[in-house]
Amino acid sequence: MADWSSQSFDGFTSTRHSIPYPVIDPERTTLPSPYVAVVIGASKGIGAGIAKAFATAGASVLVITAHDTQTLTDTKEACNSINPNCFVAVMECDITSRRSVVMLHSFIYCVF
């Protein structure tokens, strides 16, 4: 895998953003209530960041998924810390398995 940390991206794009602009800033966004968000692949990286952004924006329910539910502990704790009023449900889901995706859909549809 390439080590991108040593790469320079000057000239790669004409505009670089280091902070989100107001329209997409989760700290300036208020979601309607109730608001259920589902984040697949929320155990690390972009998925964990998206889950935290939904918690920051005031989601009332987050359903976070990954191949292994044990890896979601940190994301769940972070989301609960950001927004104690947010119910965070953890569910195993393998998006390459139709059965797994159907089970996720059924869970969300029946519970929320």
C-alpha positions in Angstrom: 0.0 0.0 0.0 1.3 3.5 -0.8 2.4 5.8 2.0 0.5 9.0 1.2 1.8 10.9 4.2 5.0 11.8 2.5 3.3 12.9 -0.8 2.7 16.5 -1.7 -0.6 17.4 -3.2 0.2 21.0 -4.1 -1.4 21.6 -7.5 -3.6 18.5 -7.2 -6.6 20.7 -6.7 -7.0 24.5 -6.9 -8.9 24.8 -3.7 -8.0 23.1 -0.4 -10.4 23.1 2.5 -9.1 22.4 6.0 -12.4 23.1 7.8 -16.0 22.3 6.6 -17.9 25.2 5.2 -21.1 26.1 7.1 -23.6 24.2 5.0 -21.9 20.9 5.7 -20.5 21.6 9.2 -22.2 19.1 11.6 -21.8 21.6 14.5 -23.9 24.1 12.6 -26.5 21.6 11.3 -29.6 20.6 13.2 -31.2 17.4 12.0 -35.0 16.9 12.4 -36.2 14.8 15.2 -36.5 11.9 15.1 -33.6 11.3 12.7 -32.2 7.8 12.1 -28.8 7.4 10.4 -27.3 4.2 9.2 -23.5 4.1 8.7 -22.0 0.9 7.2 -18.3 0.4 7.9 -18.3 2.7 10.9 -15.5 1.0 12.9 -12.7 3.2 11.6 -11.7 5.8 9.1 -14.3 7.7 7.1 -17.2 5.6 8.4 -16.3 6.4 12.0 -16.0 10.0 11.1 -19.4 10.0 9.4 -21.0 8.4 12.5 -19.5 11.0 14.7 -20.7 13.8 12.4 -24.2 12.5 12.6 -24.0 12.4 16.4 -22.6 16.0 16.4 -25.5 17.1 14.2 -28.0 15.7 16.6 -29.2 12.4 15.2 -31.6 10.7 17.6 -30.6 7.2 16.4 -27.5 5.8 14.8 -27.2 2.3 13.5 -23.5 1.5 13.0 -22.3 -1.6 11.3 -19.1 -3.5 10.4 -18.0 -7.0 9.7 -17.1 -7.4 13.4 -19.2 -5.7 16.1 -16.3 -5.7 18.5 -14.5 -3.2 16.4 -17.4 -0.7 16.7 -16.9 -0.2 20.5 -14.8 2.9 20.1 -17.1 4.5 17.6 -20.2 3.8 19.8 -18.5 5.3 22.8 -17.4 8.4 20.9 -20.9 8.9 19.5 -22.4 8.6 23.0 -19.9 11.0 24.3 -20.6 13.5 21.6 -24.4 13.2 21.9 -25.7 11.4 25.1 -29.2 11.6 23.8 -28.4 9.6 20.7 -29.3 5.9 20.8 -26.5 4.0 19.1 -27.4 0.5 17.9 -24.5 -1.8 16.8 -25.1 -4.5 14.2 -22.9 -6.8 12.3 -23.3 -6.4 8.5 -21.3 -7.8 5.6 -22.4 -5.9 2.5 -21.1 -8.7 0.3 -23.8 -11.0 1.8 -27.4 -10.5 0.6 -28.6 -12.2 3.8 -26.7 -9.9 6.0 -28.0 -6.8 4.2 -31.6 -8.1 4.3 -31.2 -8.7 8.1 -29.9 -5.1 8.5 -32.9 -3.8 6.5 -35.4 -5.8 8.5 -33.9 -4.7 11.8 -34.0 -1.0 10.8 -37.5 -1.3 9.3 -39.0 -3.2 12.3 -37.3 -1.3 15.1 -37.2 2.3 13.9 
